[in-house]
C-alpha cells in the first residue's frame, strides 16, 4: 500500500504525476490460491484489493471527448500575457468522472512540460507546470489565495491579508512557470453571498493576471445558473463567465448507448484478478449493471470494487449477480433500483 498524499500540495501532486504504473497481481487459479500459506494468501488478497480499487481510468466516450476539448483549449491558449485566456469548465452530476479527467489531463500536461523544459526554470526555481486546489463550502477570497499558496508551500501561506496572499500566489505561479490551474468543486461558490461574489471576481482577476489556463470542475453548474453569476433577466448578459468559460458537459450513459456501455464493462472485466472469473462473465451482466448504477461510472466502479473485495473475502472469487445483489452502493443508485432487482435475502 502506498502512503497517503494530497493533490492539493505540490509534493502530493508530484507523486501523482511521477507514479509508475501499478503492478497487476498474478492471476492464480482456485487451486493455486488454496496452496498458498496463510501469510502469502493474505498478501496476495491485499494486493488484489489494492489493484481493483486503483487499476486505472477507462477511457469512456464521455471522458475522451472532454479530454480532447481540454487539449484543444490549453494548446490554443498561447496569447501574450496582456490578454485573457479562456477557461474550461467541466460540468455534470456527481460520479461521472469530472475530477478524474481534469486530474488526468493536468497530469499528462505536467509530464510533457517538464520533459520539454526541465525540472528547473531559467531563473533556477522549481518548475511546477500545474497547480491544483479544491474549494470548500466556506471558501472566501482569503482562503482561496491561501490554498494556492499552500499548494506551492509558500512560507507566508499561514499569515497575511487576502491581498498579500494574492500577491504571494501570483509570485508562485510566475516564478514556477505554471501554465495550468485546476480548481475543483467550484459549485461551492455561492454567487448569492458576498464571499461568493468576491471569490468569483477574484477568479476573473487571476485569469487577467496569470498566464495560466484554468480548468474548473463542478456539479450542476448550468442548473445553478453559475455562468450567469447570480444575475437575472437582462443583467445576466453582463456575466463575464458565460463569455470566457467553455462548458464541457459530462453525462451518464443513456439506455441508447448499449454498445458503449458493454465496451466499458468488457474493459473492466479484463482488469479483474479473481480465481473463478472467466471471459464474458461480467459482460453478461451489462444490462443488470446499468440498471444498478443508472449509467453512472462512479457508481459502477464502486459496485465493482466492493464486489471484488467481497468475492475475495467470501471465497466466491467471481462477480456474480447473486453476489453483487448483496453489495450496497451509493444511495442514489439504491433508490433507483428496479423493483425486480432486490438484494439477496440474508438467508440465501
Secondary structure, DSSP 8 states (H G I E B T S, - for coil): ------TTSHHHHHHHHH-----------HHHHHTS-HHHHHHHHHHHHHHHHHS-----HHHHHHHHHHHHHHHH----TTS---EEEEEE-TTSSHHHHHHHHHHHHHHHHHHHH-SB-TTS-B---EEEEE--TT--HHHHHHHHHHHHT-TTTTSS-HHHHHHHHHHHHHHTT--EEEEE-GGG--TTSHHHHHHHHHHHHHHHHSS-EEEEEEESTTTTTGGGTT--GGGGGG-SHHHHEEEEEE----TT-HHHHHHHHHHHHTT---TT--TTTTGGGHHHHHHHHTT-HHHHHHHHHHHHHHHHHHT--S--HHHHTT----HHHHHT--TT-----TT-
